[in-house]
């Protein structure tokens, strides 16, 4: 490729930043993490191929929906580096992510649907938590919103079931609270 062809088909880091809306420092970070790559000129300046714009857009959109950079990198690693990815390459990547995105959407929907109750309790109200999670039984399962998290170990999505206490001393209030869909599990 001649020098003129390089200039037509490549972008400087400043041009890439301007076209993508991403700061130069973020582009340098993406490059250091192996998400994008550049070649160096004789003057040691970075030059990016134009298809890097699509990769940067993909990174930004993926980050916006909460996908970790490690997963984004794995996905981008599946794209060819020796040529500009085709529509079929991007479709293949999309198909591979469909299940993970569906799981993420389901988790966000559960959060949305339970948010009022969780904020209402949020383990900030001792009296409410005592009703919805007596003796902090959910805390034994681990920290965080136990009933909003996907129960991957059992291969199901949705709120994780909370076992009703099998002891003879469980009160009706405790049984109702344990069956409640509110996750008030405080860190254990």
Secondary structure, 3 states (H helix, E strand, C coil): CCHHHHHHHEECHHHHHHHHCCCHHHHHHHHHCCCCCCEECCCCCEEEECCHHHHHHHHHHHHHCCCCHHHHHHHHHCCCCCCCCCHHHHHHHHHHHHHHHHHHHHHHHHHHHHHHHHHHHCCCCHHHHHHHCHHHHHHHHCCCCCCCCCCHHHCCCCCCCCCCCCCCCCCHHHHHHHHCCCCCCCCC
